[in-house]
Amino acid sequence: MNAMQDVSTQHFLKHTQYEREALVAYGWLYGGSDNLTSFGVDGESDIAGHAVRNWVNSPGHLQAMLREDVTCIGTGVTVDGGRTYCYMSVGSPDGHGLL
């Protein structure tokens, strides 16, 4: 959770190496999949629901969320300047190492 919260504060609009580096810096040395989404928050009352809908409506993001080998999830959300940045990382300690 801390790693993905850190990543969300960076306001990335595409995947970067920073995501993997943050996971390692916060002690997650295992494989996984990352999802991100960003959207305006004007009048939005269900930020988590909006993020999940975005991921469900994207085949690659949905596939990451439905992986059968996933046992751990981390999320982070930052709202800044009328925009929301949501990140999710899913994986398992039994996954492949990142290093």
Disulfide bonds with the S-S distance in Angstrom:
none
